[in-house]
């Protein structure tokens, strides 16, 4: 694929993502959303941002950034620079997005990690929760790299007092779907707070869901499945003779 073909495909995917995330109420009114996508070949990333709501007819532009600095590197200011270290450190990373959504922003404002207790969101990862990036003396990319060292399956973080940063092994539309489902989960869990709080999964749920996505075979998944099953084990009632 030529770069022109990649750029045109990226802009077409971005247009779909922007439209879907707006129409579903996933984006906050300010429409803060920026995708950074690995360019085929691996040495550069392409950044495309949602248009300014006050300039709705302004077409989005693709900005290139070289992920490793050096002579001749292209390093324009923007989210390409912000997340270049993540792409440089993790060859599997296909796309990163910074986004402000109503309910993820609410959890970020509360400085509360978001437990992943909504089935469609948990299906996508074996991580238990999205952590919160609070201390900005540490750069966001450094925080994310440290979080990924602790939890390699982590799909994102909350940005305290802001929004969220999520990532995907796939492309822009894969990541847009993840944003949609994680925000949907945050909304459902916020509603559940009024009813006593979202509960952890019942027996069989994780085995079923991770089995559908091929995640059930990892040691991490097996340990979590065993933990849930043990918590819900039903012991048989004692026989009358054992009570004598």
C-alpha positions, -999 to 999 in steps of 0.1 A, spaced: 0 0 0 13 34 -10 13 62 16 -14 81 -4 -36 50 -2 -29 46 35 -37 83 41 -70 81 22 -80 49 40 -71 64 73 -92 96 66 -122 74 55 -120 53 87 -116 84 108 -148 99 92 -167 68 101 -153 68 137 -161 105 142 -196 101 130 -204 70 151 -189 83 183 -207 116 179 -241 100 171 -239 75 200 -231 103 225 -197 87 232 -179 120 227 -181 148 252 -194 181 236 -159 194 231 -152 164 208 -117 159 221 -105 129 201 -72 122 185 -61 90 168 -24 81 163 -20 51 139 11 32 130 21 37 93 29 4 74 66 -1 78 67 7 115 89 38 116 62 65 115 28 72 130 0 92 115 -21 115 137 -57 125 127 -79 147 150 -116 152 153 -125 186 137 -130 216 161 -168 217 168 -167 255 160 -151 247 126 -172 217 115 -165 220 78 -127 220 83 -114 187 69 -92 166 92 -55 165 83 -30 136 87 2 146 105 33 123 103 57 117 132 89 96 133 87 74 163 124 75 170 142 108 172 173 114 152 188 131 121 160 138 96 132 127 119 98 143 115 87 154 149 59 180 147 41 190 179 10 170 186 -2 136 198 22 118 174 50 130 197 29 124 228 27 87 221 57 80 199 76 62 227 47 37 231 50 27 194 88 26 196 87 3 227 58 -20 216 59 -33 180 24 -48 185 8 -14 191 -13 -4 161 -32 26 173 -35 50 203 -64 74 209 -68 102 234 -105 109 240 -129 127 263 -162 109 269 -189 118 294 -186 88 317 -149 80 314 -143 117 322 -165 113 353 -144 84 366 -112 104 357 -125 134 377 -132 112 407 -96 98 405 -112 63 406 -98 34 386 -125 20 364 -131 -17 373 -140 -37 341 -172 -53 352 -193 -48 320 -192 -80 299 -185 -64 264 -156 -44 278 -141 -72 299 -143 -95 268 -116 -74 252 -89 -78 279 -79 -98 309 -71 -66 329 -92 -60 359 -94 -22 356 -82 10 339 -57 28 363 -57 66 367 -28 88 356 -27 115 384 8 128 389 18 148 358 54 152 370 57 119 353 51 120 315 20 102 303 39 80 280 62 70 309 32 62 331 17 40 303 49 22 296 52 14 333 16 3 335 21 -20 305 51 -36 322 29 -44 352 0 -55 330 8 -63 294 -29 -68 285 -39 -33 297 -61 -16 270 -60 20 284 -58 45 313 -78 73 327 -63 108 326 -71 123 360 -93 154 356 -95 148 318 -104 119 297 -89 86 287 -61 71 266 -68 38 249 -49 16 225 -53 -14 202 -33 -39 183 -55 -32 153 -62 -1 133 -83 30 138 -118 14 136 -108 -14 160 -98 13 185 -130 33 179 -150 2 187 -130 -2 219 -137 34 229 -174 29 223 -177 -3 244 -155 10 273 -175 42 275 -207 22 274 -194 1 303 -184 33 323 -220 46 318 -236 13 329 -213 11 359 -220 47 369 -258 38 368 -250 7 389 -235 30 416 -271 41 424 -280 5 430 -252 -5 453 -224 -7 428 -214 -30 399 -207 -65 411 -179 -88 400 -187 -116 375 -206 -147 383 -196 -183 377 -188 -192 341 -189 -157 327 -152 -151 322 -146 -186 307 -175 -180 283 -164 -145 272 -127 -151 270 -133 -184 252 -151 -164 225 -121 -141 220 -93 -168 225 -81 -152 257 -91 -181 280 -59 -201 275 -34 -176 290 -21 -183 326 -35 -149 336 -70 -157 323 -70 -192 338 -60 -178 373 -88 -152 371 -113 -178 360 -103 -201 388 -106 -172 413 -141 -164 402 -152 -200 402 -138 -206 437 -157 -176 450 -189 -190 437 -184 -227 446 -215 -241 463 -208 -265 491 -234 -293 496 -256 -290 526 -243 -312 555 -261 -346 559 -281 -351 590 -257 -378 603 -228 -353 602 -247 -330 625 -250 -356 653 
